[in-house]
Amino acid sequence: MSEPLFWLGLSIFLVAISLTAVLVVAIPALQELARAARSAEKFFDTLSRELPPTLDSIRMTGLEITDLTDDLSEGVKSASGVVKQVDQSLNSAKQQAQNIQINTRSVFVGFKAAWKSFTRSKGGKRTSDRLLVNQKATLTSRERESLRHYNRTKKSEQYRNQESYQDSAEWKSDDTPDWQEED
């Protein structure tokens, strides 16, 4: 170790060779890094040019979809309103048809009763129809039962076709004599 100057020169020489080797290896890496930086710069330029219009387009598309959804909702609401109105109209028409049917039947039954009353012969009354009140009181229970049976069958024939008009048969009770009803 007698020569420190030699060791100092050797150390400096080895450091210089190491730095040269590092520079030789680092130059291609730095060149690639410079190329990557230029690529990144171009990419960021493209992004800065293309991204705002794309984002605006996406935003406008979202707004248009929202408008279309609102229009569609309004259309569905108006269609449901129309359906409700049609349903109410159908129910009203059905009710009116039922009223017309009832009125028609009532008129028909009235005309039928008027026709029967008009065409009934005055001289062809049964003897039980011509009996006076005091004579009817003298009828036997068997004769009264037979008159009641006759009245029931007459009612069933008269109202056979008008089943919905059973209430109209209630004005004539079974206890009412036949001669009181025809007057």
CORMO-V87954 format. One record per pair of residues at least 6 apart in sequence whose C-alpha atoms are under 8 Angstrom apart, sorted by the first residue. I is the first residue (numbers start at 1). J is the second residue. Records with the same first field share a line. If there is no record, write none. Layout:
BEGIN
I: J  J
END
This chain:
BEGIN
128: 179
129: 178  179
130: 179
131: 179
148: 174  175
151: 174  178
152: 174
155: 169
159: 165  166  169
172: 181
END
